[in-house]
Amino acid sequence: MLRWGLLIILIGALAVGAAWLAGHPGDVSLEWQDWQIDTSVAVLFIAAVLFAAVVAILYRLWWSIRRVPKVVGRMRQESRQRRGFEALSRGLVAAAAGDPDGAGKQARRAERLLDDPPLTMLLSAQAAQLRGDDQAAMRFFTTMKDRPATAFLGIRGLLTQAIKNENWTEALALAERAHRLNPKSDWVLSTLLDLQKRTGHWAAAGSTLDAYASRKRLPAAAVAEERATILVHQSENIDDANEALAWARRAFKANPDHVPAAARYASLLIDTDKHRRAAAVIEKAWERHPDPELAVLYWRACRCDEPIAKMKAAQTLARRNPEHVESRIAIASTALDAHLWGEARKVLEPVAGDGASPRVCELMAELEEAEHGDLVRARTWLKRAADGQASVHGAPLLPSPTAPPAIAEPAGAGR
């Protein structure tokens, strides 16, 4: 649009100039040595315009001829780069397909055609990894690490190699350096957090988790789980009982569903003679996530030593989550210790159908042997526990508990 406007203005100026010349005629006479030229002003003006146009065309032609070598060189460079990027693309496809020979061939071709070390070195390193040549890959990644433009790619490659070789100390150092270069990378934060936990740097892991959580990339439940895990380990690494208890309390508050946190907190409360508080903690945790470890701690918190007392405590705990299988298992195991076969059978049979857990099957085996001396049924339950299968409903596979055993054996012979 601007060019058209300028062209219209130029045409208008020429028209105005032509009209002015037409309105002011005159003659021009030029003498040069033996030459004399007589003409009008209008003809002289037109001749000057034509001369300027010819000079402009000749200059443009001369300029174009001078640029021919540069244009040809640029075309060759573009063709070279195009072929180099084609080789790079094919190499990356070969690397993704797990073809080490194809990736290596295209990497060498791309290296000849391209003046871009980051891309070509990365492909060469990947080709070396596919060939199983870890030393060559390490050399490429080390070279990349020492160059500012490729430092992060090099560190990432070395970090992957260190994790593969289970060199956790070196991997942690590389992850920390990667975090300094790119502190907002989710991959870096996740890897750094895992390595800090693996190497026992729990305080640093807590700080990394805070940074990771602030980016809102993790679900709240996952953050709570991770935080409770970190706080539990920090509690375990503290010698002072009161301080350890404080850290365990923080872990339990961070995630009451976290069984290790509840167990650690309750255990320390028991050790500090706070049995009632420990029992309350276990009951709260049982409402959310019943677990065998919590049941054992509950008996300690309630100071139950006798089987009957344990069974009563188990019944109290089970009321916090009565339909959960762990509640039934807690009652059944204590009832068996107390020789209360009917109570054990009452809580086990509703969960001893198809898909019963191996622990339920084991308790049923113990119950059949202890109550009826029925080793056939006991062994069948144990086999189902080992197979992870339980199917006692529907067509009966064994005699009923009141029927005589198919094979008479002395009671307790299978113990």
C-alpha positions in Angstrom: 0.0 0.0 0.0 2.8 2.4 0.8 4.6 1.7 -2.5 1.4 2.4 -4.4 1.0 5.6 -2.6 4.6 6.7 -3.4 4.0 5.7 -7.1 0.9 7.8 -7.3 2.7 10.8 -5.7 5.6 10.4 -8.2 3.2 10.2 -11.2 1.4 13.3 -9.9 4.7 15.2 -9.5 5.7 14.3 -13.0 2.4 15.4 -14.3 2.7 18.7 -12.5 6.3 19.2 -13.8 5.1 18.4 -17.4 2.3 20.9 -17.1 4.6 23.6 -15.7 7.1 23.0 -18.6 4.2 23.2 -21.1 3.2 26.5 -19.6 6.7 27.9 -19.7 8.3 27.0 -23.0 11.9 27.9 -23.7 15.0 26.9 -25.7 18.3 25.5 -24.7 21.6 25.7 -26.6 24.7 23.6 -25.7 28.2 24.1 -27.2 31.0 21.7 -26.6 34.2 22.0 -28.8 32.8 21.6 -32.3 29.4 20.4 -31.2 26.3 22.6 -30.8 22.9 21.4 -29.7 19.8 23.5 -29.9 16.6 22.0 -28.3 13.7 22.9 -26.1 13.6 22.6 -22.4 11.0 19.8 -22.5 13.1 17.6 -24.8 16.2 18.2 -22.6 14.2 17.1 -19.5 13.0 13.9 -21.2 16.5 13.1 -22.3 17.8 13.6 -18.8 15.1 11.2 -17.4 16.0 8.6 -20.0 19.7 8.9 -19.3 19.0 8.4 -15.6 16.9 5.3 -16.3 19.6 3.8 -18.4 22.3 4.5 -15.8 20.1 2.9 -13.1 19.5 -0.2 -15.2 23.2 -0.6 -15.9 24.0 -0.2 -12.2 21.5 -2.8 -11.2 22.9 -5.2 -13.8 26.4 -4.7 -12.5 25.3 -5.1 -8.9 23.5 -8.4 -9.8 26.6 -9.8 -11.5 28.7 -9.0 -8.5 26.3 -10.8 -6.2 26.2 -14.1 -8.3 29.0 -15.8 -6.3 27.4 -14.9 -3.0 24.0 -16.2 -4.2 25.5 -19.4 -5.5 27.3 -19.9 -2.3 24.2 -19.3 -0.2 22.2 -21.7 -2.3 24.9 -24.4 -1.8 24.9 -23.7 1.9 21.2 -23.9 2.1 21.3 -27.2 0.2 24.0 -28.5 2.5 21.9 -27.5 5.6 18.8 -29.1 4.1 20.6 -32.4 3.5 22.2 -32.1 7.0 18.8 -31.6 8.7 17.4 -34.5 6.6 20.2 -36.7 7.9 19.6 -35.5 11.4 15.9 -36.2 11.2 16.5 -39.7 9.8 19.1 -40.3 12.5 16.6 -39.3 15.3 14.0 -41.6 13.7 16.5 -44.4 13.6 17.5 -43.7 17.3 13.8 -43.8 18.3 13.4 -47.0 16.4 16.4 -48.6 18.2 18.5 -48.8 15.0 22.1 -48.1 16.2 23.7 -48.6 12.7 21.3 -46.3 11.0 21.5 -43.7 13.7 25.3 -43.7 13.7 25.5 -43.4 9.9 23.1 -40.5 9.8 24.9 -38.9 12.8 28.2 -38.9 10.8 26.5 -37.5 7.7 24.9 -34.8 9.7 28.2 -33.9 11.4 29.8 -33.4 8.0 27.0 -31.3 6.6 26.0 -29.2 9.7 27.9 -26.7 11.7 25.7 -27.4 14.8 27.6 -29.4 17.4 24.7 -29.5 19.9 22.4 -31.4 17.6 25.0 -33.6 16.0 26.7 -34.5 19.3 23.4 -35.4 20.9 22.6 -37.7 18.0 26.0 -39.3 18.1 25.7 -39.9 21.9 22.3 -41.5 21.4 23.7 -43.7 18.6 26.6 -44.7 21.0 24.1 -45.6 23.7 22.1 -47.8 21.3 25.3 -49.6 20.3 26.0 -50.2 24.0 29.1 -48.1 23.8 28.8 -46.2 27.1 32.3 -44.9 27.0 31.7 -43.1 23.7 28.4 -41.8 24.9 30.1 -40.5 28.1 32.7 -38.7 25.9 30.0 -37.0 23.9 28.0 -36.0 26.9 31.1 -34.7 28.7 32.1 -32.5 25.8 28.5 -31.2 25.7 28.6 -30.5 29.4 31.6 -28.3 29.1 30.0 -26.0 26.5 27.6 -23.4 27.7 25.1 -23.9 24.8 24.9 -27.7 25.4 25.7 -27.9 29.1 22.2 -29.0 30.2 21.9 -31.7 27.5 25.3 -33.0 28.5 24.5 -33.1 32.2 21.2 -34.8 31.4 22.9 -37.5 29.4 25.6 -38.1 32.1 22.8 -38.2 34.8 21.0 -40.9 32.8 24.2 -42.9 32.6 24.9 -42.5 36.3 21.4 -43.7 37.2 21.8 -46.6 34.8 25.1 -47.5 36.5 23.5 -47.0 40.0 26.2 -44.4 40.8 23.8 -42.5 43.1 26.4 -40.1 44.5 27.5 -38.9 41.1 23.8 -38.9 39.9 22.9 -36.6 42.8 25.7 -34.2 42.1 24.7 -34.0 38.4 21.0 -33.6 39.3 21.9 -30.6 41.6 23.9 -29.0 38.8 21.0 -29.6 36.3 18.7 -27.9 38.9 21.0 -24.9 39.0 20.9 -24.6 35.2 17.1 -25.2 34.9 15.4 -24.8 38.3 11.9 -24.9 36.8 12.2 -28.2 35.0 9.7 -30.7 36.3 11.9 -33.6 35.2 14.9 -32.1 37.1 12.8 -31.6 40.2 11.4 -35.1 40.1 14.8 -36.7 39.5 16.5 -34.6 42.2 13.8 -35.5 44.7 14.1 -39.2 44.0 17.9 -39.1 44.3 17.8 -37.1 47.5 15.5 -39.7 49.1 17.6 -42.6 47.8 20.8 -41.1 49.2 19.2 -40.2 52.6 19.3 -36.4 52.1 15.9 -35.9 53.7 16.2 -32.2 54.7 17.2 -31.3 51.1 14.4 -33.6 49.8 11.9 -31.6 51.9 13.1 -28.3 50.2 12.9 -29.9 46.8 9.4 -31.1 47.5 8.3 -27.6 48.5 9.7 -26.2 45.2 8.0 -29.0 43.2 4.7 -28.6 45.0 4.8 -24.8 44.4 4.6 -25.5 40.6 1.3 -27.3 41.2 2.4 -30.2 39.0 1.8 -32.9 41.7 -1.7 -33.8 43.0 -2.2 -32.8 46.6 -2.5 -36.4 47.7 0.9 -37.2 46.2 2.5 -34.2 47.9 1.1 -35.3 51.3 2.4 -38.8 50.8 5.9 -37.6 49.9 6.0 -35.1 52.7 4.9 -37.7 55.3 7.6 -40.1 54.0 10.3 -37.4 54.2 9.2 -36.3 57.7 9.2 -39.9 59.0 12.7 -40.5 57.8 13.8 -37.3 59.4 12.3 -38.4 62.7 14.2 -41.7 62.4 17.5 -39.9 62.0 17.1 -37.9 65.2 18.5 -39.2 68.5 16.6 -36.9 70.9 13.3 -38.6 71.8 11.3 -35.4 72.1 12.5 -33.9 68.9 12.0 -37.2 67.0 8.4 -37.3 68.4 7.8 -33.7 67.1 8.9 -34.7 63.6 6.8 -37.8 63.7 3.8 -35.7 64.8 4.4 -33.4 61.8 4.5 -36.5 59.5 1.2 -37.8 60.9 -0.5 -34.4 60.5 0.9 -34.0 57.0 -0.9 -37.3 56.0 -3.0 -39.2 58.5 -3.5 -41.9 55.8 0.3 -42.7 55.7 0.7 -45.9 57.7 4.5 -45.5 58.4 3.8 -42.0 59.8 1.0 -43.2 62.1 3.1 -46.2 63.2 6.2 -44.1 63.9 4.2 -41.5 65.8 2.3 -44.1 67.9 5.5 -46.1 68.6 7.3 -43.0 69.9 4.2 -42.1 72.0 4.3 -45.5 73.6 8.0 -45.2 74.2 7.4 -42.0 76.1 4.6 -43.6 78.2 1.8 -41.8 76.3 -0.3 -44.9 75.7 -3.7 -43.3 75.6 -2.6 -40.8 73.0 -0.9 -43.6 71.0 -4.1 -45.6 71.0 -6.1 -42.5 69.8 -3.6 -42.0 67.0 -3.9 -45.6 65.9 -7.7 -45.5 66.0 -7.7 -42.4 63.8 -5.3 -44.0 61.3 -7.3 -47.3 61.4 -10.4 -45.4 60.2 -8.6 -44.3 57.1 -6.2 -47.2 56.4 -6.2 -50.4 58.5 -2.9 -52.1 58.6 -1.4 -55.1 60.5 1.4 -53.0 61.9 -1.1 -50.7 63.5 -2.9 -53.6 65.1 0.3 -54.8 66.8 1.0 -51.3 68.0 -2.5 -50.9 69.3 -2.1 -53.9 71.6 1.1 -52.3 72.9 -0.7 -49.1 73.4 -3.6 -50.8 75.3 -1.0 -52.9 77.2 -2.6 -56.1 76.2 -0.6 -59.2 77.0 -3.3 -61.9 77.4 -5.1 -63.3 74.3 -8.6 -62.4 75.6 -7.5 -58.8 76.3 -6.0 -58.6 72.8 -9.2 -59.8 71.2 -11.2 -57.2 73.1 -8.8 -54.5 72.0 -9.0 -55.8 68.4 -12.8 -55.6 68.6 -12.6 -52.0 69.9 -10.2 -51.1 67.0 -12.3 -52.9 64.4 -15.3 -50.8 65.3 -13.4 -47.8 63.7 -13.7 -49.6 60.3 -15.8 -52.7 60.8 -16.2 -53.8 57.2 -12.5 -53.7 56.3 -10.9 -57.1 55.9 -8.0 -56.1 58.2 -10.5 -55.4 61.0 -11.8 -59.0 60.6 -8.2 -60.4 60.4 -7.2 -58.6 63.6 -10.2 -60.1 65.5 -9.8 -63.5 64.0 -6.1 -63.8 64.8 -6.6 -62.8 68.4 -9.6 -65.1 68.7 -7.5 -68.0 67.5 -4.9 -67.2 70.1 -7.7 -67.2 72.7 -9.1 -70.5 71.3 -12.4 -68.8 70.5 -13.1 -70.7 67.3 -16.7 -69.5 66.9 -15.7 -65.9 67.1 -12.9 -66.4 64.6 -15.2 -68.3 62.2 -17.9 -65.6 62.5 -15.6 -62.8 61.3 -13.7 -64.8 58.7 -16.4 -66.7 56.8 -17.9 -63.5 55.3 -14.6 -62.7 53.6 -13.5 -66.3 52.9 -15.3 -66.6 49.6 -14.0 -66.2 46.0 -11.0 -63.9 45.9 -10.2 -64.1 49.6 -6.7 -62.8 50.5 -3.9 -65.3 51.3 -3.9 -64.1 54.9 -7.6 -65.0 55.3 -6.9 -68.4 53.7 -4.0 -69.0 56.2 -6.2 -68.1 59.1 -8.9 -70.4 57.8 -6.4 -73.2 57.6 -5.3 -72.6 61.1 -9.0 -72.5 62.2 -9.9 -75.8 60.5 -6.9 -77.6 62.0 -7.4 -76.1 65.5 -11.1 -76.5 65.8 -11.8 -79.8 63.9 -8.3 -81.3 63.4 -9.2 -81.3 59.7 -5.8 -81.4 58.0 -7.4 -81.9 54.5 -9.3 -78.7 54.6 -6.3 -76.9 56.3 -4.0 -78.0 53.5 -6.4 -77.0 50.9 -6.7 -73.5 52.4 -2.9 -73.3 52.5 -2.6 -74.3 48.9 -5.2 -71.6 48.0 -3.2 -69.1 50.0 -0.1 -70.0 48.1 -2.0 -69.8 44.8 -3.6 -66.6 45.8 -7.0 -68.1 45.1 -9.9 -69.0 47.4 -13.2 -70.5 46.3 -15.2 -72.2 49.0 -18.7 -71.0 48.1 -20.8 -72.6 45.4 -20.2 -76.3 44.8 -18.5 -77.6 47.9 -15.0 -78.9 47.3 -14.5 -80.2 50.8 -16.8 -81.8 53.4 -18.6 -79.5 55.7 -17.0 -78.6 59.0 -19.3 -80.9 60.9 -18.7 -83.9 58.6 -15.9 -86.4 59.4 -12.7 -85.8 57.6 -12.1 -87.8 54.4 -8.8 -89.1 55.7 -8.6 -89.7 59.5 -5.4 -88.3 61.0 -4.5 -87.5 64.6 -5.3 -83.9 65.6 -2.3 -81.7 65.3 -0.4 -84.1 63.0 0.1 -81.4 60.5 1.8 -78.9 62.8 
